[in-house]
Amino acid sequence: MKLALQSINLSYLNTMKITEWSLKTALFVVVFSISELKAQSQKTVFQLTPKANAFMCPFLTPIFMNELTEAGAEELRKDQELVIHFKVPTGSALDSTEIYRIAGEVGFQSKIFTLQKTEE
């Protein structure tokens, strides 16, 4: 009888240890997931304002916008004032330097627009 009670007692302790470990693991996964979602939801907003209506070009502007999209730009749009707006996830490789590089490869000179950057 005493042996049976010890066996039940050990089973109970093992079960409690496993439950405690499982709860700690689940808590870790939840905290990690929330922090990852928060990091992914932070975005940098860029606004490219042209000089001399540079983004009126029917050939280079669509190519430039396509290249920005392929580089990671999201919610890309050009408004009526020919300003290009887009968002980039924080930590993305698409930064100010990369935007100027892409513009140069497409055929735009970096001095024809101003780049404004804000954090969302």
Secondary structure, 3 states (H helix, E strand, C coil): CHHHHHHHHHHHHHHHHHHHHHHHHHHHHHHHHHHHHHHHHCEEEEEEEECCCHHHCCCHHHHHHHHHHHCCCEEEEECCCCCEEEEEECCCCCCHHHHHHHHHHHCCCHHHEEEEEEEC
